[in-house]
Amino acid sequence: MTPQDILSQYGPREAMEYDVVVVGAGPAGLATAIRLKQLAAEHEREVSVVVLEKGSEPGAHILSGAVMDPRALGELIPDWKAKGAPLNQPVTEDAMLFLSETGSLRVPNFALPWVFKNHGNYIVSLANVTRWLAQQAEALGVEIFPGFPAAEVLYNEDGSVRGVATGNMGVGKDGEPTEAFQLGMELHAKYTVFAEGCRGHLGKQLIARFKLDAGRDPQAYGIGVKELWEVDPKRHEPGLVLHSAGWPLPNDTYGGAFMYHMENSQVALGYVVGLDYANPYLNPFEEMQRWKTHRNIRWYLEGGKRVSYGARAITAGGLLSLPKQVFPGGALVGDDAGYLNAARIKGSHAAIKTGMLAAEAAFEALGAGRQHDELAAYPEAFEKSWLHDELNRTRNFKAWFKKGLLPATIMNGVEQKLLSGRMPWTLHRDEPDHVSLKPAADCKPIAYPKPDGKLTFDKLSSVFISNTNHGEDQPAHLTLKDASVPVDVNLAKYGGPEQRYCPAGVYEFVKTDAGADRLQINAQNCVHCKTCDIKDPTQNIVWVTPEGGGGPNYTNM
């Protein structure tokens, strides 16, 4: 039974009306809502705002490094310290290492370009910052609906965005309603702001429908795998921000790692691999496990305990890949548009800033009696902002890595250290990440060591500590356009890369009773990272929203 059949049988859906609907209770979405309510209070006007969140609570699906630049937060909530924002650990030291398998080279701090200097920034759990932002939003009168994923964009007759509809609940694996069935509801708005994060399910549709990426470089992506450790206090250096490049990745593959020493003897570890890698045998999860065995990394972890795990795709294209941010009836903010600054390895400040700019444009439009048109003031304000200047200065960062690690290191050093980002040239990309995979026959398999259960781990034990959960009796939210493609194309030509690029063990090829290969999708393991939707070489996998409240439940991530 299709959603349309269910609607015709059980509809119409209940509808609720708001001035602004925000999709996603991350930093961008909550900043949008907070700024709208601040402006309404300042001007003594009523503006109704609702935020939908697919996770079980705000912050449940938030995963980031994270070193946070507090500039935008200071603009949004100037007294954030007095209000108890969980920015508790200032950065005390930066370290940049280039690793070989057996050694390392540390870049002297005086030689670090500005993008790698973190004085004045804070090491945070972005999930906890998000929970705090949600409290600030609710105190201002924002309605937040956790566990309600926006599953569908609604349109007016003239093609403008009217709002969104939440997904139906209680649909069985066979697509039929169960005894627990609940029809989704519609939320109509004068303006709808999409803040779903990287590769947003609805943002992707809007970019395609309104051709928002016309004339832009294809978006670039990375997959970030993260672990949280409790380490020996004697090996804990509060405020240390360590980044590394080089081993174990080959020089022709974009990526790198981080280690951030938080408060309470906790250390956040992360490994990022660009999703334009060519070898289908590469496994980002296993690359992180190998990285931890390097003597400069394992020293910090020996005697410690891993307490949490997660993964999330990030954008890396920057300003050159930024789509048009507005369309009739709505806007894209944060990483739904792709504002993350890959050179600085930071995006939360950009998310908050763009949410504020979109809110200010929407508030002005509402005051003028407008609705469902383009909020042109938002991109105009962005182009005049410090954020645009920052992204412009780092616009070539990702493109240099197509020439290899050494040329990229030299040229990014020239651009950011010698020229301070004021370079007269621009490098463009013309291919999306998913076309970069080479046939398996042309590549060398990679032998990864078995996990020891102390320093290195397998995927399933990792997913377990991400607190990921999906109802067993619901349709798989990882869908295939053509069920024959995984075996006939991906396995035959590329060696089945989905079983390696997924950091959660969702995809595996198994044998049928007749001895034929079959793709098994373990959707219950999905941590909502979106890597499959991005990297699948045939673009046959489409990630759609599962029932609300499912997925990971990250704590302190």
N, C-alpha and C positions, 0 to 999 in steps of 0.2 A: 504494500500500500504506500503510495507516494504522499509527501506532505500535503499536496493539493487535495488528494482523496480524503485525507484525515480532516482537512479544513472543511471540505464540502459536507462531510458526515457529522462533524462536531462543531463547526464554526457557527457564527463568526467569532473571532477572537475579541476578548475584552480590550478596550483601548484606553490609554491614559494620556492626557495632554500636558505638555511642559513647554516652557520657553526654550530651554536647551536640554538636550539629552547628550550625555557623555558616555562613550563606550570604552570601558577599561578604567579600573581604579588603580593605575600606577601613578608615578610622579607626574606625568604629563596630564592625565585625565583629572587627577585631584587638584593640580595647580589651576587647571581651567575652571573647575567648579569653585575653588576658593576665591579666585580673582573675581569671578562673576558676582559672588555674594559680597565681597568687599566693596565692589563698585556700587552694588545695589544699596548697601548700607550708607555709603558716602553720599549718594544722591537721593536717599530716602525714597527708593523705588522698590517694588516687588519684582523679583525675577525668580521663577521656579526652575530648579536645576535637579536632575537626577543622574546618578552614576550607576551604570551596570558593571558588574564584575563577575567573570566566569568562575573564579576561584572560590573556595569556601569562605574566605574573608579577604579583605584587602591585604596584600603582601604575600598571600599563599603561593602565588605563582611568580613572585618577583625574585629574580636571581641576577646578581651582578657582582663585580669584583669585591668591593668597590672602593675606589678613592674618589671622594666627592669634592668638587669645587663648590663652595657654598655661595658663590656670587649670586646666582639666580634665587636661591632660597632666601638670601638676605633682602632681595628686592620684593619677594612675595610676602615674607613674614620677617620684618626687620628685627623683632625681639625673639627670634627662634631659640636663642640660648635660654632666655628667661622662661620660655614656655616648655622647656625640657626636651627639645629635639635631640634624638639619640645620635648626635655627632660628638662622641666622647674621646676619640683617640686622634689627636693631631699628628700629622706626618712629621717625623723627626729626622729621617734620613732617606735619601734616594740611592739606589744601587742598580747599575745596569751591567749585566754580564753577557758576554758572548761565550757560549759553551761549545767545547768539543767533547767527544765521548769520554775522554780521560782528564780533561783540564778545563780551564776557564780564563777569561781575560776580563777584568773589570775596567770600565771606562772611567777615567778620573772625573769627579763631579764637576770640575771647572769646565770640562769639555762637553758636558751634557747640554743639548739644545733646550730651549724653554719648554718644549712640549713634554719633556721628561722630568721637569722640576715641579715638585709638589708642595713647596713651602706655602703654608696657609690653607692647605687642603686637609681633609679628614678621612681616615679609614673607617668605613661604616658597614653595617648590614643594611643594604638598601631595602630589604623586606621590612625591617623594623622602622626605617625612615618612612616607608609607605604607610605602615600602620599608624604612625604618629600623624602623618598628613591627613589620613582619613578621620582621625579624631578632631583635627582642626576644622576640616570641612563640615563634619556633622555639627560641631559647635556653632557654625555659621548658618545652619539650617539646610545644608545639602542633604538630600535623600540618597543613600547608598544601598543598592540591592545586591548583596553578595550571593553567589550561587545561581545567578541568572545570566547566562551567556547570550549575547546578541547573535542570533543565528542567521538573520535575513535583513537586508536593507529594503526599506519601503520607499516607494516613489509616488509622487503626484502625477497627474495626467500630463503635465508639461515636462516630465522627466526629472524634475528636481527632487532631491531627497526629502522625504516626509518624516523619516524616523527609522526605527528598527523594530523587529519582532524578536522576542526571546524564543528559544527552542522549546519544542514539546517535551514533556517529561513522561516517563512511564511507557516508552515505546520499546517493544521486545526486539530480540535479535532478528526476528523474521520481518521486522518493520510494522508489525501489527500492534495496536494499542493493548496494553495490559490492564489489569484491574487498577493499577496505580496511575493510569494515564491522566495527564493534565495538559490541556491545550496551552500553547504559548500565548503571551500577551503582546499587544502592540503598544509602543511608546511613540507618540507623535510629538514633533517639536518644530519650532520655527527655524532652529538650527541644530544640527547633529554633529558633534565633534568626535572623531574616531581616534582613540588613544590605545590601541590594542598591543603596541609593541612591535618588534621586528616581524615582518611578513604577516601582518594582521590578516585574518581570514576575510574580513569585509573590506579592509583597506586595499587588499589585492584586487578585489572585484571592482572597487571604485576607480582605482588607477586604470584598469583595463576599460571600463565603461566610458569614462570621461577622457581617456587618452592623456592622462596627467603626466605620463613619462615621455611624451612626444618631444623629440629634440634633446633629451637628456641621455647621459651615459647609462648603460644598464647598471642596475644596482649590484654592488658587490657585497658578499656575505662572509661571515666566519661562524664556526661553531665553537662555543666556549663551554668547556667542561670544568666544573668547579667542585672542590672538596673543602670542607671545614674540619680543622684538626684542633684538638687540645694537645698542647706540647709541653714538654718538660720546662718548667719556669726558668731553669738555668739556661735554656736555649732560646728563650723568648726575648725578643727585642722590641718592645712596644713602640709603634710608630715607624718601623722599618718598612719601606716600600722597595721591593726587589723585582726587577724585570729581567727576563733573559730571552735571548734569541740564539738560533743555531741548533745544535744537537738537541733532540734526536731527529728533527725534521731535515730532509735534504735541502741543499741551498737553493733549489729552484721552487721551493714550496713556501708560501707565505704563512707565517705563524709566529708564536712566541708564548711566553709564560709569565705568570706573576706569582708573587708570594707577599701577602700583606699581613703584618703583625698587628692584630687588633688588641683590645683590652682583654683581661681575664685569661691570659695565656692561650688565647685562641689565634690561629693562623688560617687565613683564607688562601687557598691555592687554586690557580686556574691555568688552563691551557687552551689557547685559541689557535685554530687551524682555518686558514682561508678556504672557502668552499669552491675555489677555482683550482684545486689540486688536480693533478692529471692521473696519478697511479690509482686504479680502482682497488688495489690491495691495501691502500693506506687506511688506517683505523684511528680516528682522532682520540677515542677513548684510550686505546692502547698506547698511543704516543704520550699521553699524559702519564700513564703508569710507568713507562720507560723513563720519562723525565725525572720522576721522583727518585729514581735510583742513582742519579748523578751525585757524586760525593758532596758537591756544594749545596745540594737540596736535601738529601737524605739526612745530613747531620742535624738539621733542625727538627726532623720528624721522628728520629729514633727515640724510642721510649714514650712516644705520644700515641694518641688514639684518634682515628677518624670518626667524626660524629655526624656528618651530613654530606650529601652529594646531590648534584643537580647538573643540568645542562640547558643551554639556551642559545639560539642563533642570534647574531648581532649584525647590523648593517656596517659596511665599511667603505661605501662609495663616496660618502661625504657630499660636499656641495655640488659636485658635477653630476651626481646621480639623484639629486633631490628632485622629486616630481613637483608639479604644480600643487600647491598645498590646499587650494580651495576649489570648490565646484558648487553648482546651484544647491543650496540648502545645507552645506556643511564644510568641514575642514579636516585635514589630517594634522596631528601634532605628535611630537616625540618621535620614537623610532618607528611608528606606523608610517611616517614619511621618510625617515632615515637621517635624522639629525646627528646621530652619534659621531663623535670625533675620534676616528680610529687612531690617529697619531697620538692623541693624549690618552687614549684608552678610557674615555669618559663620555657619558651620555646623559646622566641624570640632570646635570645643570642645563643642558640643552632641552631636555624634556620639560623641565619646569618653566624655562623661559618661553618656549613656544606655546605652552599651555596658557601662559599669561597673555601673550600677544593675541592669540585666538580669542580669548575671553574678552579682551578690551575691544576687539573689532566687533564681536557679537553684541556686546553691551551697547556700543554706539548704534549698531543697526537696529536693535530692539527699541532703543529710545527714539529712533526716527520712524518707528512703525513699520519697519521692513520685515520680511520673512522669506525664506526659501530662495534667496538670491546668493550671489557670490560675495564673500566677505573679503573684498579686495584690500581692505585696510590691513589685514593680517600679513600677507606676503610683503606689502609695502613697508610695514613696520619692521619686519624681519630684515629686509635689505638695508635698513638704516641702523641695525642693532649691532652691539658688540659681538653677538653670536655669529652673525654673517661675516664679520671681519675675521673672527677666529677660524671659521671653517674655510674661508677663502685662503688664509695663510697656510693651511695644511691640505689644500685641494689635490696636490700631486702625490701625497704620501703612499697610498695604496698602489697607484699605477707603477711606481718605480720598482716594486717587487716582482713585476713580470720579467725584469732583467736580471734577477738573482739577488741573493742576500747582500753580497759585497757591493755591487753597484747601487743597490737601494740604500744601504747604510751610508755610503759616501755621499750620494746625491741628496738624501734627506738631511744629512748633516750640513751640507752646503746650503740647502734651502732654509733650514730652520736655525742653524747656528750662525752662519756667516751673513745670510740675507734676512734673517728674522721673519721669514715667510713672505717677504716682499719681492718675489721672483717675477720676472716679466714673461715667463713661459707657462704653458698649461699642457698637461698630458691627458689624453682622452682614452677611454676604453670603448670597445665596440662589440664585445661578446659577453653574454650572461654566463654565470658560473657553471651552469649545468652542461654546457657544450664542451667543457675542458677535459672531460675524462677520455683517456685513450683506451683502445681495446685491451683486454687482459693479456692477449697474446703478445702484445708489444711491451709489456711491463714485467718487472721482476717482483715475484711475491715477497712479502715482508714477514719474516719469522719473529713473532713477538713472544717473549718469555712468559711462562705460566705464572699466575699471581701467587704470592706467598701468604696472603691473608693478613699480613702485618703492615707492610709498606705498600704493596700493590694488590689490586682486587679485581674481581670479575664484574661484569655488568649487572647481573641479577642481584648480587649482594649489595651493589651500589644503589640500584633502584629501590631496594627495600628500605634503605635509610633516607630516601627522599620522601617517604610517607605518601607515595603515589597510590591512588586508588580510583578505580572506575567500576561502576556497577557491572556485574557479570552479564546481566540480561539486558544489554542495550546494543544497538547496531554499532559496528566498528566505525569510529570517526576518521579512520584512515582509509580513504576510498580509492578505488582504481577506475580510471576511465575505461581501460580494456584489461580484463583479467588474464589475458594470454601474454601480455607484454613482459611481465617479470621473468617468466621462464624463457620465452621465445627470443627475447631481445636482451634484457638485462643480464640474465644468467649466461646465455649463450655467447654474448659478445663481450660483456664487461665483468664476468665472473661473479655476478650478484652483489654489486657494491652496497645495496641497501642493508645487507646483514653486517656491514662494517661501519658505514658512516652513521648509522643510528646509535646513539650513546646509551640506549635503554633496552636493547635486545628485543625490539618490537618485531623485527623482520628476520625470519629464518627460512631457509629452503630445506624441505623434508621430502622424503620419498613416500609415494602412495603405495598401496598394497600391490599395485601392478608394477612397481619399480620406477614410475615416472616422477620427475621433479615437480614440486608444488611449493608456492610461496605461502607460508603461514604467517598471519599477522596477529601478533599478541598485543592487541590494542590496550589491554589493561596495564601494560608496562609504560605507556607513553607519558613522557614528562613535558609534553607540549613545547618541545624545542623548535619545531618546524623545519628541521634539517632535511627531512625526506621531501617535503614540499618544494624545497629549494634545489637540492642536489640531484634528485632523480634525473638521469640523463635523458629520459624520454618524456619527462614532465607528465607522467602517467598517474602519479600519486597526488591526491588532493586532500589536504587536511581540512576537515570541517569540525564544527563545534560539537563536543560530546555533551552529555547532560551536565547541568550546572553543579558546581561543587566538586567535580571530579578532577583528576590530575594530581600534581604534587601538592604537598602542604609543607612548604619550606619554613624552617625556623632559623633565625639568625643568619640567613643566607644573603 
